[in-house]
Amino acid sequence: MLPLTRRLDTNKRIRLPKYARRVLGAHAGDILVLRISKGERSLRTSLPLNKGGVVYIPTDVQGALGLDAGDILSVEVEEVIKKKEGGGEV
């Protein structure tokens, strides 16, 4: 598990730093199992890692956690599900 503190940008996304992606062995197309927390609220979800280390936070997750642009989030990467060569999951 890798804990990070990230700021939610105006497009409601977070960026995983290069060092974190390297430590995790995560690449674009992989699915990240994340625990996202804001204050006392916490939610576990699986989201795709996009090019440049970007993870878009879906509207339902934003609503459940009461997220707004600029919020500071605690993000724990619990697992990386590798993308298969053919485009599916391993």
C-alpha positions, 0 to 999 in steps of 0.5 A: 500500500502506498499512501499519498496526499494529492490535491484535486484539480479543477477537472476533478482529477489527481495525478500520481507522481512519477516516483509513485508510478515507478514504485508501484510499477503502474502504467497507463491502462492499469487499474488502480484500487484506491482508498480515497479519503477527505476528512472522516469520509473514505471510499474504496474504488477501482479507477484506470490510470491514464497517460501522464499518471492522471486518475479521473475521479467519477461524479459518484465518488465526488458526491459520496465524499463531498469533493470540490476542486482544490480539496486535499485528499489522502489517497492510498494505492492498495493494488495495481491490476495490470493491463494485458497486452491484448487490452484486457486485465490480467 
